[in-house]
Amino acid sequence: MTRLAQTLGLTEFQTDIVTTVRRFVDKEIIPVAAEFERTDTYPQPIVDAMREMGLFGLMIPESYGGLGESLLTYALCVEELARGWMSISGVLNTHFIVAYMLRQHGTEAQKQRFLPRMATGETRGAFSMSEPELGSDVAAIRTHATRDPDGGYTIAGQKMWLTNGGSSTLVAVLVRSDEGADKPHRNLTAFLVEKPTGFGEVLPGLTIPGKIDKLGYKGIDTTEMIFDGYRAGDDDVLGAAPGRGFVQMMDGIEVGRVNVAARACGVAVRAFELAVRYAQQRQTFGKPIADHQAIAFQLAEMATKVEAAHLMMVNAARLKDSGERNDVAAGMAKYLASEYCSEVTQQSFRIHGGYGYSTEYEIERLMRDAPFLLIGEGTSEIQKQIISRRLLADYRI
Ligand SMILES: Cc1cc2nc3c(=O)[nH]c(=O)nc-3n(C[C@H](O)[C@H](O)[C@H](O)COP(=O)(O)OP(=O)(O)OC[C@H]3O[C@@H](n4cnc5c(N)ncnc54)[C@H](O)[C@@H]3O)c2cc1C
C-alpha cells in the first residue's frame, strides 16, 4: 500500500482527473488555505482555477456543455479538494446538487436555460431548505408561496443557513404552497430563484443579509435569505411540478450525502497525513513518538477508519451510478464517514500534543471544520432514522 483511499477499477479519465485535482490541491490549495481561512476571505483565485478545470460541469451532461461524468468521479474529486480545504468542496457542493436536480427534474426549457451556464461556472447554485425554526424536520417548512390571481406566486418567509448564499446566482428553494394535499410534504414546491451575487436587497422582495460568522468552514459564505413579497413566475417552479418539491429536494440531498461522505474522507485523510508525519518528527523519551506503541496503534486505527469510510463512500456512489436505489448506502456512508472523520481529526489533534492547539498547525483548522460534517445534509440521528426505517421494512417479520 502506498497511500490510503485508493479506488480500484477507475477508468483512464477518472484516474487522470483525480490525479490532476490532487496535484492542484497540493500546489494551489494547501499552501494558501490557512491565510484565506484566517482572514475569512472568499477563495476567488481557487474558484476561478476550478472553473477552468471544468469542475463546475463535472456531472452536467455533455449535451449541455458539461463533462457528463458519474457521481463516483465527482465524489473522488471532492475527496481530493476537501483534503486540501473543506471550504473549497463547499463551493462546489450546492452547485452540484442544484445541477443534479435540474438534470433529473427540470423541464427541457429549464435545462436549456441554466445547465450550459452552470457547466462553465458562470451561474452558480445554492440549495435552501432550512429555516430558523427547522432543519431536520423539512416537512415543517413555513416560508410560503401564495398563488397570484394573474399567474405566478408571491413568496414570503425566512430561510437559514444558505451555503454560498451571497456568491451564488441560482437558488433552489423549498417553500410551502397550497396544493391541498393530505400529507404536509406534498404541499411543498421547489422554486428556482435567479439572483445577482452580493448582499442586501438583491432583488425586489429578496434580501441576503450578511455572512453568518462560523466556528470553521470559513472563506465560504453562509447566509440567511429573506423573502418579503418576492414574485416568482410559473416557469420558476422546478419541473413545472408544484407540490413535488419535497421529493425533488430529497433526491438532491441523497447525492449530497455521498458528497458529504467524500468530504469527510478527504478531511480524515489529511488529518492522518499530518499525524503520521508529525509522529515521526516529534521525539519524546529519546525516540520518535511513532515508536511508542500507543501512538503507532492510534495511526493504525486512524488509517483503518479512513479506509472503511472511503470504501463505503465509493460503494454508495457506484450504487447510485448503476441506477439502484441508494438511500441506505448513502445514509450509511455519510453517517460512518462523518463520525470517523470527527474521531480521526481528534486522534490527529492529540498526537500533535500542545501544538495541535496552535493556529499555526493545520490540524487546528481540521478540528474546527470536521464537526460541520456531522450536521450538513442531515445529522447522524437523521441518517440513523433513514437507515433503520429501511432495515425494519426489509427485515419485517
Ligand atoms: C455551516 C452550515 C451550512 C449549512 N448549509 C445549508 C444549506 O446550504 N442549505 C440548507 O438548507 N441547510 C443548510 N444547513 C442547515 C443544516 O442542514 C441543518 O443545520 C441540519 O439539517 C440540522 O438541522 P437543525 O440545525 O435545525 O437541527 P435540528 O433539526 O433542530 O436538530 C437538533 C438536534 O436534534 C436532533 N434531532 C432532530 N430530530 C430528531 C429526531 N427525529 N430524532 C432524533 N434526534 C433528532 C438532531 O440530530 C440534532 O442533534 C447548514 C448548516 C450549517 C451549520
The ligand as a Gaussian input file, in Angstrom:
#p B3LYP/6-31G(d) Opt

LIG

0 1
 C      -22.401000      25.758000       8.115000
 C      -23.751000      25.243000       7.731000
 C      -24.140000      25.249000       6.411000
 C      -25.425000      24.811000       6.041000
 N      -25.819000      24.890000       4.741000
 C      -27.111000      24.615000       4.409000
 C      -27.597000      24.826000       3.077000
 O      -26.846000      25.209000       2.170000
 N      -28.921000      24.635000       2.838000
 C      -29.786000      24.208000       3.806000
 O      -30.973000      24.035000       3.519000
 N      -29.350000      23.964000       5.073000
 C      -28.046000      24.163000       5.401000
 N      -27.591000      23.948000       6.687000
 C      -28.557000      23.525000       7.710000
 C      -28.379000      22.078000       8.094000
 O      -28.852000      21.246000       7.060000
 C      -29.154000      21.864000       9.414000
 O      -28.456000      22.566000      10.426000
 C      -29.293000      20.418000       9.761000
 O      -30.163000      19.756000       8.876000
 C      -29.840000      20.235000      11.203000
 O      -30.983000      20.998000      11.401000
 P      -31.086000      21.966000      12.681000
 O      -29.831000      22.731000      12.786000
 O      -32.356000      22.710000      12.569000
 O      -31.160000      20.986000      13.911000
 P      -32.499000      20.319000      14.480000
 O      -33.276000      19.694000      13.400000
 O      -33.182000      21.318000      15.332000
 O      -31.883000      19.187000      15.395000
 C      -31.278000      19.474000      16.665000
 C      -30.778000      18.164000      17.269000
 O      -31.880000      17.243000      17.438000
 C      -31.629000      16.046000      16.724000
 N      -32.892000      15.574000      16.167000
 C      -33.780000      16.253000      15.391000
 N      -34.823000      15.489000      15.070000
 C      -34.609000      14.281000      15.630000
 C      -35.306000      13.043000      15.651000
 N      -36.465000      12.876000      14.986000
 N      -34.786000      12.000000      16.353000
 C      -33.617000      12.139000      17.000000
 N      -32.885000      13.276000      17.022000
 C      -33.371000      14.332000      16.344000
 C      -30.627000      16.422000      15.645000
 O      -29.897000      15.278000      15.212000
 C      -29.774000      17.440000      16.367000
 O      -28.836000      16.753000      17.183000
 C      -26.303000      24.322000       7.043000
 C      -25.873000      24.269000       8.385000
 C      -24.622000      24.725000       8.728000
 C      -24.212000      24.677000      10.174000

